[in-house]
Amino acid sequence: MLKPNKSRLRRARRTRAKIAELKIIRLAVHRSNCHIYAQLIDGPTGKVLTSASTLEPDLRTDLPNGGTTGAAAAVGKRVAEKARNLGIETVAFDRSGFKYHGRVKALAEAARAHGLKF
């Protein structure tokens, strides 16, 4: 039996392989117990274009806890604004093997609501 993290990483590898074929910018999400992180990564080069997380100082002052769906929605809004400033409209959503539920879903819906298409 695989450990939960190994299973998640196996699912993530499969998703990333498909996104790599498409050669588009991906919105990668990582979730920990206390925080959530989002990065826009260029497909062919693998370079991080921009990122947002609950560890950013201005978000930390607004949020009492970084591990909530409200915090994830704030990060989704923030990463969508940064993407728009870079001229990025369309991305592929890489949930890193996490279920599309709870904080991951809140981040995705907030990013869509603020202009990202995926």
CORPE-V631458 format. One record per residue. PHI is phi in whole degrees, -180 to 180 (999 if undefined). OMEGA is omega in whole degrees, 0 to 359 (none if undefined). Layout:
((PHI & OMEGA) (PHI & OMEGA))
This chain:
((999 & 180) (-79 & 174) (-72 & 183) (-55 & 182) (-68 & 178) (-65 & 178) (-63 & 180) (-63 & 181) (-67 & 176) (-65 & 178) (-63 & 181) (-64 & 181) (-64 & 179) (-64 & 179) (-65 & 182) (-66 & 177) (-64 & 179) (-67 & 179) (-66 & 179) (-64 & 177) (-63 & 182) (-74 & 179) (56 & 176) (-124 & 180) (-71 & 180) (-115 & 175) (-98 & 183) (-94 & 182) (-118 & 171) (-128 & 183) (-122 & 171) (-118 & 181) (-64 & 187) (-105 & 186) (-145 & 174) (-138 & 186) (-129 & 176) (-137 & 179) (-133 & 170) (-100 & 185) (-117 & 178) (-69 & 185) (-61 & 185) (-67 & 184) (-92 & 181) (78 & 180) (-88 & 178) (-78 & 181) (-86 & 177) (-160 & 180) (-150 & 175) (-150 & 178) (-158 & 178) (-76 & 177) (-89 & 179) (-66 & 186) (-56 & 182) (-72 & 175) (-74 & 181) (-65 & 180) (-72 & 181) (-81 & 187) (-108 & 177) (-73 & 183) (-144 & 182) (-86 & 184) (-105 & 182) (-119 & 178) (-68 & 176) (-64 & 177) (-65 & 179) (-65 & 178) (-64 & 178) (-64 & 178) (-68 & 177) (-62 & 178) (-63 & 182) (-64 & 181) (-70 & 177) (-67 & 177) (-64 & 179) (-65 & 179) (-65 & 180) (-63 & 178) (-65 & 178) (-87 & 181) (85 & 181) (-98 & 179) (-116 & 185) (-115 & 179) (-138 & 170) (-106 & 183) (-89 & 179) (-110 & 183) (-86 & 176) (58 & 178) (82 & 178) (-77 & 176) (-65 & 175) (-81 & 187) (-161 & 174) (66 & 185) (-68 & 179) (-65 & 179) (-66 & 180) (-62 & 178) (-63 & 181) (-63 & 181) (-66 & 178) (-68 & 179) (-65 & 177) (-65 & 182) (-64 & 182) (-106 & 167) (113 & 178) (-82 & 179) (-112 & 173) (-160 & none))
